[in-house]
Amino acid sequence: MQVDNSKEQKMSWKDKLVGNASHGKSQIREEFRLLEGDAKVKTVDRIPSLTFSKRVHKHIERDMAKTMIIKLMGRRIQSLWQPKNLIQLMDLEKDYYLVKFQDDEDYATTLMGGPWINFEHYLVVQPWS
């Protein structure tokens, strides 16, 4: 039995990694470099402490703009949300994940479109802050 997969385009690993315009908006990320004074390290009671400048904080806020934290009860996020563009999942441990969206509409739909139910459990969704 032959199956016609011509309608489905498979993405290469490179396209998934760097983004592919045929699968949505590709974003070019600016290179960010730490400058002198952007990070200060000090030790308080033998515990290292790292403090960043406002410039670094602004860069992080911009980079995390379309990112949210979720508690995952199952593994069916793609089928549940059905995003138009790629999303990135970053494991935070104990079934918590950061989800980074490429597309503003996917982000807004996911954040505002709930309640999301996965395997008879509510999926908790909140923006990164």
Summary of the structure (lengths in Angstrom):
residues: 129
radius of gyration: 18.9
end to end distance: 51.2
largest distance: 69.5
contacts: 262
relative contact order: 0.15
helix: 26%
strand: 30%
